[in-house]
Amino acid sequence: MTEALPLIEMRDISIEFPGVKALDGVDFRLFQGEVHALMGENGAGKSTLIKALTGVYKIDGGSIVVAGQERQFHGTSDAQSAGISTVYQEVNLVTNLSIGENVMLGHEVRGAFGVNWRATHKAATEALATLGLEHLDTHKPLSTLSIALQQLVAISRAMAVKAKVLILDEPTSSLDAAEVEGLFRVMRVLRDQGVAILFVSHFLDQIYAISDRLTILRNGRYEGEYLTRELDRHELISKMIGKDLSTLSSLGGNRRAEERDYAAEEPLLSAKGIGRRGSIEPTDLDIHRGEVIGFAGLLGSGRTELARLLYGADRTDEGEITLHGARVDIKSPADGLGKRIAFSTENRRDEGIIGDLTVRENMILAVQAERGWARPIPRKEQDELVEKYITALNVRPADPNRLIKNLSGGNQQKVLLGRWLATTPELLILDEPTRGIDVGAKAEIQEAVAALAEDGVSVVFISSELEEVVRLSERIIVLKDHQKIGEIVNGPTVTAQQVVDVIAAHGVEAAAHSGIIDAEAGLHPSDSRQASVHALAAAKEES
Amino acid sequence: MTAVQTPRADSSAEASAVSKIVARVKRVVASNPSVLPTVAAIVIFIGMVIYGEVAYGRIVQANTLSNLLINNAHLIILAVAMTFVILTGGIDLSVGSVIALSSVAGVMLSNAGWDPLVVIVLMILIGTVFGLASGILIQYFNVQPFIATLAMMFLGRGLAALLSTQPERLSEDSPIRWLGEQFKVVDGEKVNDVVVTPGVVIALLVVLAAFFVLHRTRTGRTVYAIGGSESSSALMGLAVPRTKVLVYVISGTLSGVAAVVYTSRLGIAQNITGIGWELDAIAATVIGGTLLTGGYGYVLGSVIGALVLGLMNVLITRDGGIPPKMTTIITGGILLVFVLLQRAVTSKRHT
């Protein structure tokens, strides 16, 4: 690569939040016509660096030079007028307005009588056309589009303002494989037009597929800048987490060489024909002591719905649950908790953490709820409890008095895990505990799950990443279209691909190939292509 | 023969015109379901007019409709003000007491011999200052709109009471009364004239200006965007802080305008004027199809909402049999129907 002048040069950037240095002397360069990946674990400072560059955060030290000119950004509009546009992980558009307006908001074409809507929609269509989306009706509300298309509309918005720099902060986390490929096509076109693209993704495959160069951050510090093709995956991961990958990959998981004798053992929990109209068909399910049982299936297949029935977050319409051999009626989460069943939600931000409370308060919440609010937990006991799980789960920073919203996603998840562990559950249901968190934290959570099972806790493990489910689970319940379509006893020969096959193909046929013991007939063979594509995308991350 | 046929041909032509309009409305609603509550408001308003005409008579005639506008001009202005605020997802509870303060102050100053133009400008500015204070509290001190404007409501009411607790009469020769004077535009039979007051003209100008700002300026579109998602709007680089303050300034200023219009018509101001008007304005806005959570709604709908409330009062007076206490119950009922309608529309949008 020729050493032309970089379009953006961030030198020695430091940002401090109360009590913590989020960025400490970080350098970053971005050249015209390149795709530059910003790498690092959660909490390494990627988001902070991006927010410095987009004017959301003010920098405490260092300088930002754009096209040879030093700039001070006081807000997002400053950065945008410097030609820097950003597309975030969560689509940041307004669904109540039309597609065209979302592309043009703040840049509407104006005439003598205010906004000239005809010209504005025309300009929007032109911007959409650069991404091959000229067929969209710009007058329709944005809410009529899929998330993937909305993400592309967000990128069109950047095109409409003729951005020289495009920042894509995990734009792919809600896209399936085909949509990701479409996005990459667009990115290559833009790069060839000379746009400088900063790309963040947790999917290493994507980094290697699209980026030319990458900068690695670790713990808020600059780790180095490399050409992507000169750095292999192992080196990359080692540099990101600061230790050797082999310590992580040694995780054997819970799969066993020989089968348990399920018939001889009384299950901890046994569900017979439990269902709820509109969310999950009647399902049978046994969970044994010390077993990690995986729920596999696409988003919306009914995995979360089934888990919520077990915990009492939703009421069952039919069927019965026995616990320790006795029939129980789990009417509410408090009921579930009283029966030593804990449920960690997939929706970490809205249903999990309480952002304005500290790590300590978040962690003791479930224990306190269990005891009742009339009996506050003594401070000393709190400290012991919190200290124990902060250490056990390696929560960073290990400060119980920090507001949880200031922790990275992975560490928030660990605190939530600690919250439920503190209630000493017999059955722990983890819904997507590793979504959107980095390799290191993911491995730590997986390790914790395996260790729990060793200690005799039963764990229901739900994840979109099939590899992860296969690695950890003893048995895998496969769900599709709101019903259980099969059950796989995990063994050394089972692979994620086989689970995908079960989902994609016909249950009975696939059973013959992949050792399913309890496949039920009656699944729909349609959509098999889409299903496998999606599941593969989900399984892609770790290779 | 021909004499019999002609009206039949007329009625079928009329029917096809109506069905054309219905088809057109259906198309608009299909492409943008968020106009449905506003369309429903218009339909209900027309329904009320027809019901009133059939049941009591003398509704669809120039003087009744003129009076409807004259008597509700201030409410229309308030509903427009409230629309701006609610579109951003906020609320302004201070409008009623701003009117009280502004009216009492205005009448006293006028009676003290101040120049009427200066008095009018001051009356409006009182509203502006209140709105600015609310806006700054909400935007820069992070006070919830409900609380901030509630505080301003008490403040305004208290200041009005400090000025006077007696009804203050605007002197008969005050030029301000001209704004409430009735002008015949069309001289109809007997008393059936088309009449306007300058106050009505002001209200209509306010509606037009609001429509222009909301639909033809970047500021207006930012108002809608904030209602859609404030954080997204900020990340899109829109001027969120400025716009949020601005909607409260607009709301306060228009409250001042409404005070001028109301006082000029009535000629009396009192510290208890306008109690509960903020709720009338919210009701009008919601009936007109604006979503309380922000992002969806139209100024035109709010105007219809204000007229629905006004017409309801007219019908109740005409009926004579309905005790006036029923007014609030009926208002509540209509409001409930609309909120349920909105629920239906929004839940449809989510599926």
Contacts between the chains, C-beta under 8 A, distances in Angstrom:
chain1	res1	chain2	res2	distance
A	54	B	235	8.0
A	56	B	235	7.7
A	75	B	237	7.7
A	76	B	234	6.4
A	76	B	235	5.9
A	76	B	236	7.5
A	76	B	237	4.6
A	77	B	237	4.0
A	77	B	238	7.7
A	77	B	239	7.2
A	79	B	237	7.8
A	80	B	237	4.3
A	86	B	235	7.1
A	88	B	235	6.7
A	92	B	229	7.4
A	92	B	231	7.2
A	92	B	232	4.1
A	92	B	235	4.5
A	92	B	236	6.6
A	93	B	229	7.8
A	93	B	232	5.9
A	93	B	236	7.5
A	94	B	224	7.5
A	94	B	225	4.8
A	94	B	228	3.0
A	94	B	229	5.1
A	94	B	232	5.6
A	94	B	233	6.5
A	94	B	295	7.1
A	95	B	228	6.1
A	95	B	229	7.6
A	96	B	34	7.2
A	96	B	224	6.6
A	96	B	227	6.6
A	96	B	228	4.0
A	96	B	295	3.7
A	96	B	296	5.7
A	97	B	221	7.4
A	97	B	224	6.0
A	97	B	225	6.5
A	97	B	228	6.1
A	101	B	221	6.6
A	105	B	221	6.2
A	105	B	222	7.6
A	105	B	225	5.7
A	105	B	233	7.8
A	105	B	236	5.7
A	105	B	238	6.3
A	106	B	218	6.3
A	106	B	222	7.3
A	106	B	236	6.3
A	106	B	237	5.8
A	106	B	238	5.0
A	108	B	218	5.8
A	108	B	221	6.6
A	110	B	218	7.6
A	113	B	216	6.3
A	114	B	212	6.2
A	114	B	215	7.7
A	114	B	216	2.8
A	114	B	217	5.2
A	115	B	215	7.6
A	115	B	216	5.0
A	115	B	217	6.5
A	115	B	218	7.0
A	115	B	221	7.2
A	139	B	31	7.1
A	140	B	31	7.2
A	141	B	32	6.7
A	141	B	34	7.5
A	143	B	349	6.3
A	157	B	236	7.4
